[in-house]
Amino acid sequence: MLIWTARVSKKKTAAITAAILVVVLAVVVVLGKHADSADSNLPQLADNEARVSYLQSMGWEVEPEPVETLQFLLPEKLEEPYLTYNELQDSQGFDLSTACGKQVSRFTYTVTNYPNRPEGVQLNLYVCEEQPVAGDVLCAGADGFQDTLVYPETEAK
């Protein structure tokens, strides 16, 4: 068996500890900036005005106040019907699974500019921690539909 012993002064111990702390702090700062830059791309929807502006930026015109606001806790793991709904969300760049286990708010607005449908169309916007996590446009009835938040292309006449 080989045993090594070393004598280290208190000054050397303090210097090594300080160097390690500087490296750890630098890593934390770099990772923090990387996370902030990713989050900065997502719109902050803290109030109704921000939500309506966000929808307008996508081409939607909605009544200024939601017709319904609902809060719910998303399950820790997505199961049906959330899995099927998340497929619709994936197609427009959202991922509902990022909000699993968190409080989600659904804001339902009346759409006023859906092509060839002057009434009966609503838009659901799901927000978690002031950021959009899902959304859909729907119309109930015999010829109803559910679609993404992507504004529909109108055919040229």
C-alpha positions as CSV (number, residue, x, y, z in Angstrom):
1,M,0.0,0.0,0.0
2,L,1.3,3.5,-0.9
3,I,0.4,6.5,1.2
4,W,1.0,10.0,0.2
5,T,1.0,12.9,2.5
6,A,1.2,16.6,1.6
7,R,1.6,19.7,3.6
8,V,-0.6,22.6,2.3
9,S,-0.5,26.0,3.9
10,K,-3.7,27.9,4.8
11,K,-2.8,30.4,2.1
12,K,-2.6,27.7,-0.6
13,T,-5.9,26.2,0.6
14,A,-7.6,29.6,0.4
15,A,-6.2,30.3,-3.1
16,I,-7.3,26.9,-4.4
17,T,-10.8,27.3,-2.9
18,A,-11.1,30.8,-4.4
19,A,-10.0,29.6,-7.8
20,I,-12.6,26.8,-7.7
21,L,-15.3,29.3,-6.7
22,V,-14.4,31.6,-9.6
23,V,-14.7,28.7,-12.0
24,V,-18.0,27.6,-10.6
25,L,-19.3,31.2,-10.7
26,A,-18.2,31.6,-14.3
27,V,-20.0,28.4,-15.3
28,V,-23.2,29.5,-13.6
29,V,-23.1,33.0,-15.3
30,V,-22.5,31.5,-18.7
31,L,-25.3,28.9,-18.3
32,G,-27.6,31.6,-16.9
33,K,-27.1,33.8,-20.0
34,H,-27.7,30.9,-22.3
35,A,-31.0,30.1,-20.5
36,D,-32.1,33.8,-20.5
37,S,-31.5,34.1,-24.3
38,A,-33.6,31.1,-25.0
39,D,-36.5,32.4,-22.8
40,S,-36.2,35.9,-24.3
41,N,-37.5,34.6,-27.7
42,L,-40.9,33.7,-26.1
43,P,-43.4,36.5,-25.7
44,Q,-44.4,37.5,-22.2
45,L,-48.2,37.4,-21.8
46,A,-48.6,38.8,-18.4
47,D,-51.9,40.7,-19.1
48,N,-54.8,40.7,-21.4
49,E,-53.4,43.5,-23.5
50,A,-50.2,41.5,-24.2
51,R,-52.3,38.4,-25.1
52,V,-54.4,40.3,-27.6
53,S,-51.4,42.0,-29.1
54,Y,-49.7,38.6,-29.5
55,L,-52.8,37.2,-31.3
56,Q,-52.9,40.3,-33.5
57,S,-49.3,39.8,-34.4
58,M,-50.3,36.3,-35.7
59,G,-53.1,37.9,-37.9
60,W,-56.1,37.4,-35.6
61,E,-58.6,40.0,-34.7
62,V,-60.4,39.1,-31.5
63,E,-62.9,40.8,-29.1
64,P,-60.8,42.7,-26.6
65,E,-61.9,40.7,-23.5
66,P,-61.9,36.9,-23.2
67,V,-65.3,35.2,-23.1
68,E,-63.9,32.6,-20.7
69,T,-60.9,32.3,-18.5
70,L,-60.0,28.9,-16.9
71,Q,-57.1,27.8,-14.7
72,F,-56.2,24.1,-14.3
73,L,-53.2,22.0,-13.2
74,L,-51.7,20.1,-16.1
75,P,-50.9,16.5,-15.1
76,E,-47.3,15.5,-14.4
77,K,-47.5,13.2,-17.5
78,L,-49.5,13.8,-20.6
79,E,-52.1,11.2,-21.4
80,E,-55.1,11.2,-23.7
81,P,-56.7,13.6,-24.7
82,Y,-53.6,15.8,-24.0
83,L,-51.4,13.6,-26.2
84,T,-53.5,14.0,-29.3
85,Y,-53.9,17.7,-28.6
86,N,-50.1,18.1,-28.2
87,E,-49.7,16.7,-31.7
88,L,-51.7,19.7,-33.0
89,Q,-49.5,21.9,-30.8
90,D,-46.2,20.4,-32.2
91,S,-47.3,21.4,-35.7
92,Q,-47.2,25.0,-34.7
93,G,-44.1,25.0,-32.5
94,F,-45.7,24.6,-29.1
95,D,-45.0,21.7,-26.7
96,L,-47.6,21.3,-23.9
97,S,-45.3,18.8,-22.1
98,T,-43.1,21.8,-21.0
99,A,-46.0,22.7,-18.7
100,C,-46.5,19.3,-17.1
101,G,-47.3,19.6,-13.4
102,K,-47.8,23.3,-13.6
103,Q,-50.7,25.7,-13.4
104,V,-52.0,26.6,-16.9
105,S,-54.5,29.4,-17.8
106,R,-56.8,29.1,-20.8
107,F,-58.1,32.3,-22.3
108,T,-61.0,32.0,-24.8
109,Y,-61.5,34.8,-27.2
110,T,-64.2,35.5,-29.9
111,V,-62.6,35.7,-33.4
112,T,-63.9,38.5,-35.6
113,N,-61.9,38.0,-38.8
114,Y,-62.0,34.3,-39.6
115,P,-62.2,34.0,-43.5
116,N,-65.7,33.3,-44.7
117,R,-67.0,32.8,-41.1
118,P,-68.2,36.1,-39.7
119,E,-69.3,34.6,-36.4
120,G,-69.1,31.4,-34.3
121,V,-65.3,31.1,-34.2
122,Q,-63.3,31.1,-31.0
123,L,-59.7,31.0,-30.1
124,N,-58.1,29.3,-27.1
125,L,-54.7,30.5,-25.8
126,Y,-53.0,28.5,-23.1
127,V,-50.5,30.4,-21.0
128,C,-48.1,29.0,-18.3
129,E,-45.8,31.2,-16.4
130,E,-46.7,34.1,-18.6
131,Q,-45.6,32.3,-21.8
132,P,-47.8,30.7,-24.5
133,V,-47.7,26.9,-24.3
134,A,-50.6,26.0,-26.6
135,G,-53.5,27.4,-28.6
136,D,-56.2,26.5,-31.1
137,V,-59.0,28.0,-33.2
138,L,-62.3,26.2,-33.2
139,C,-65.8,26.4,-34.5
140,A,-68.6,24.2,-33.1
141,G,-71.4,22.7,-35.1
142,A,-72.0,20.4,-38.0
143,D,-69.4,22.0,-40.2
144,G,-67.1,22.8,-37.2
145,F,-63.4,22.5,-37.0
146,Q,-60.4,22.7,-34.7
147,D,-57.1,24.1,-36.1
148,T,-53.8,25.7,-35.1
149,L,-53.2,29.4,-34.3
150,V,-51.6,29.8,-37.8
151,Y,-53.8,32.3,-39.6
152,P,-55.4,30.5,-42.6
153,E,-54.3,31.4,-46.1
154,T,-57.2,32.7,-48.1
155,E,-57.5,31.6,-51.7
156,A,-56.8,34.3,-54.3
157,K,-59.9,35.1,-56.4
